[in-house]
Amino acid sequence: MRDREHYLFYTNKVIRPCDKCADFDETITLDCGESNHAVSVLRIKAGQQIQVADGCGAIYNCQCSDISKQSVSCKLIDIQYIPRIIPEVTLLIGLPDKEHFETIIEQATALGVSRIIPIAADHCRKPWWENSWTGLRLRFLSKMIVSMKQCLYPYIPRLDAPMRLREAVAECAGMLIVADQDGKCLSDAEILTHERISCLVGPPGGLSNGESAFLKSYTAIPVTTVRIASTRLRSELAATVMCSRIIAAHLC
């Protein structure tokens, strides 16, 4: 395997400072899928060191001990706790088709989005999520895990169940930025004054007149309508552009 810093593995075991002993006498075991990838693709051997993330901000530096395609066990060496990207971004996204929604959650994970709230908007198309969301959550989680491992940022976004716009907006904090072709240009000054920002992208059919009117009348948090491109963007591209624009402003 190449330099271990190029790869992250995933575990659903979370270890916090109060949980570990002074000598880090902990064993982390990768599940069957992660173990098979580690052994069959990356060719790890006993004694090699790897990095394992829990999706909650911790990276565990481990040394492999027992190796098989079904189970890789590692001894914990130390733990790094990675701070969240600032601002913490919540993405409210009007639900597109399922495959496009999967693209959105993969790219949002890679960008460091903190939370994703799917919106069952008035103009959403066939409600593919009804009666099947519980079963789809595992598939969506696997997509986000893969994206987390590729981008080397050890956080998996919180993914809410679909909700209506009013309910979703009530979950927001900081300020709410709404993508709108007729909005104003988004300035860095607006972004840099907030450490928590929510951004809203409508479904492929756009927001309805009633939803737009509700946003204009909402006063619990600041709401600003912005234009993010000179052309009309598909929902999945608009979500990526908007989130990256907000996060990048704090990096400069």
N, C-alpha and C positions, 0 to 999 in steps of 0.2 A: 504494500500500500504506500502511496505517496505521503507527503507530510500530513500528519494527522489533523492539522489546522484547516485542511481543505475539505474536511468532511464532518458532518454531524450525524449521529445516530439518535434515535428517539426512544425514550422510556416514559411510561405513564407513572413511574414512581417519583414522587416529589420529596426531596430532602431539604429541610430548612435548618438553620444554624442550631436551633434548640433540639433537633432530632439526632444530630451526629455526635459520636463520641470524640474525644480529643485525638484518638489515634486513627480516625476515619475508618474504623473497622466495619465497613459496609460493603455489601455485594450487590451489584446491579446486574440484572439479567435481561438481555434483549429478547423480544418476542420472536416467533418463528420467522416472520417476514424480514425483520431487521437482521436476524442472525443469518439467514440464507443470503441476503445481500452482502453482509460483511464477509462471509466465508467464500461464496461462489464468485462474487464480482470483484471485491476489493482484496481478496486473498489474505485476510488478516491471520496472524499466527499467535499462538500462546506467547505471552511476554510482551507483545506489542501494546502501545498505548493508543487509546482512541478517546474521542470526545463525544459525550452523550448529553442531549438536551431534554428537559422535561416539558418544554412548551410554556413554562411559567417564569422564564428569565434566568434559570440556572444552567450552567454548563459543567458537567461532571467530567473531570479528567480521570481516566480509568486505565488499568492494566489488565489485558485479557488473560484469563486463566483457563477455564474449561471451554473448549471450542467444538462446536458441531453445527451443522446446517439448521438444526431445529432449535438450538439454544446456545447462546454465547454468554458466559458469566465473566464479570469483570470486578476487580477489586478497586474500590474508590481510593484515589490518591488525594485529590483536593477538589474544591468547588469554586467556580467563579460566578458571581451574581452580576448580570449585565443590566444596567439601568434602561428603562424604557426610552424610546425615542420621544422627544418633545417637539411639537405638541402631541398629546394623546389624541388621536383622530378616531372619531366614530363615523362610520360610513353608513348612511341611510340610502338604500338602493331600491328603486322600483323594480319589481321582479321581472326579468326578461325570460327567454327560454332557458331551460335547465342547463344546457351546455354553455350558454353565455354566462349564466350565473356562476358556474364552476370556474370559468376564466376570471371572473371578477374576484372571487374569494382567493384564488391562487395569487393574483397580482397584488391584492390588498395585503395579503400575508407577507409577500416579499418586500413591500414598501414599508411595513411596520405599523399598519393600521391596528388600533387597539380593539375595536369592536365593530361588528357588521350587523346591521338591522335590516332585514329584508322587508320591503313594504308591499303589501297587497293593495296596490293603487287602483283607482277607478278604471284606468285604461290598460291595465295588465291584460295579457292575452289568456290563453287556456290556463286555468289554475292547476298546473301540474303538481303543486306542492300540497294540495288538499288531500287528506287521508294517506299521505305517503311521507310526510316530513320526518317522522320518527325513524323510518327505515333509511331515509336518505342522509341523515345526519352522520352516520358512520362513513359513508362515501365522501361527504364533504370534509369530514375531519381528516381522512386519509389524504385528500388533495392538499389541505392546509399543512399537514405534516411534511409532505414532500417539498412544498414550497419553502417551509421554514428551514428544512435541512439544506436546501440549495442556496438560500440567501444568507445562511449562517447567523441569523438573528433569532435567538432562542425564545420567541414568543409566538403562541398560536392565538389569533384573535378570538374573542368571545363571539360566538355566532348565535343570534337570537332566532326564535321561531318567527315566521312571517306575522306581521301585525298591520293594522290600518295606520294611516298617516298621523292622525291625531294622537294615537297611543305612542307611536314612534317618536314624535317630536317632544312629547312629554318626558321621554327618557334622556333628552339631550342636556348638555351642560356647556358652559362657556359661551360660545356663539354658534349660530347655525348659518352656514353658507349654502345657498341654493344655486345650482347650475341652471342658467337660463340664457338662451340665445340673445335675448333683448336686455340682459343685465349690463351692469357697468363692469369695467375691468377690475380685477382683484389686485389690490396693492399689498406689498410686503408690510406696510405699516399696520394694516388691519390684522394681519396674521400674527405679527410678532408681539402684539399686546395680550395674547391669550395662550395659555398652556394647555387648554382643552378646547378642541374645536370639533364640531359636527358638520359634516357636509352631506348634502342631499342631491341625488341624481335621480331624475324621474325614470319611469319605464320607457320602453321603445315608443309607446304611444303618447308620451308626455304626460304632464300633470293635467287633471281636469280643471275646468273653471272654478269649481267648488274648492278643490284642493289649493289652487293658487290663491283664491280669496282668503282661505283659512290662514295660509302662511303670511299674507300681508297684514292680517289682523292680529297675529300672535304677538304677545308682548312679554311673555314670561322670560324670554332670553332675546338678545339681539339677533335679528334675522337680516341678512343681506343677500341680495340677488346679484349674481356675477356672471360675466361671460368669460369662458375659459379657452375659447378658440375662435378663429375667424370663420370657421366652417361648422356645420352641424355634425356632431359626433354621435356614434352609436353609444348606447348606455354603458357598455363595458369599457369602451375607450374613454368616455367622458369621466367615468369613475376613477380610472387609472391616472388620467391627466390631472384631475382635480386633487386627488390625494397626494400625488407626487409634487404638485405645485405648492401645497400647504407645507408638507414636510421639508421640502428643499429650502424654503424661505428661512427656516431655523438652522439650516446647516451652513449657510453662507456667513 
